[in-house]
Amino acid sequence: MPAVVPGVGDGLEPASALFPPMLTSNRLVSRTLFFTLALGLLAAAVVFGVAIGSVPLPPSSVLAVLVGKLFPWLGVGDFTPTEEAIVWAMRLPRVLVAALVGAALAVAGAQMQGLFRNPLASPDIVGTSAGGALGAVIAISAGLAAQSPFYIPLFSFVGSALALTAVYALTARAGRAPVTTLLLAGVAIGALCGAFTALVVSLAWKRWEVAQEISFWLMGGFDSRTWLHVRLLVPCFLFGLGVALTYAPELDVMSLGDEDARALGVETRRATWVVLLSAALLTGAAVAVGGIIGFVGLIIPHAVRLLVGPRHRALIPACALVGAAFLVGADLLARTINRPEEVRLGIVTAIIGAPYFLRLLLRPTG
């Protein structure tokens, strides 16, 4: 008897119709244990991400600065002004941006895979990241980003939303997006957005410093990120995460297909558009701050689903924690693997994620 998605359809839909069999087996660990380990992993990633750098700091100094700044009434002051400047002003904002971007991309990927009922859906595969990049590049090249930092996330969200809407309109049939159609539509929309992005860059090439800024930004990375970028990301992420958690039960039911979901009382059209806009907001905010960072929204939901199961109420926050820890670690690798030079983060995540994507693509379906 085929495995059944626990809590979704009560046995009406075989799990193999939604995701690969290996990802819909019984979860390997209890959710309490998983969330405890994930929180510990994220905390360790943040501490070591701040401690390791061109000027290494002991983790105890990092913890002292964090406790002293966050809980000043405790009177913890066992750190120097130099350590405070390195931790609080230079490294912590970058690490927090990496964590927020990783969490946002992982949650967006989990939503897309649930909505499309397709294990290959993710922000970069279906062209959403490319749409967000196009919007952000337009804002940068037009000089709007110099006027206000809020123009980049705004234009990036619009670009992501338009790209994701186009892919959904081209692929969705009866609530399901066939793998081949999804990939072709995603490649087409991504290529179109990439072509327009290249056009904008070429038109801006006479302003060499602007073109260089755009080129480096497109490769992904968190260098020179400050508390301003954290403040830009936090409201977008919290709102997108709140919507994702609110509509988690609807995503579970919609896994059965539009007709069954409507029969069970789900307003599928409204739920679809809300989830699409939530995923676009998360992707657009992530792309606006970090550039194009591929494969996070693909590999994290797959790995987490294997451990906690496919129910979105647990899957979405789990993806947020693991995605955050993963991208903090990848960013640490990007800035230390070739010291003193920094490898662009998008290159690192592509090297990690592309083989995994090929494995999923070539996995036997029989």
Disulfide bonds with the S-S distance in Angstrom:
none
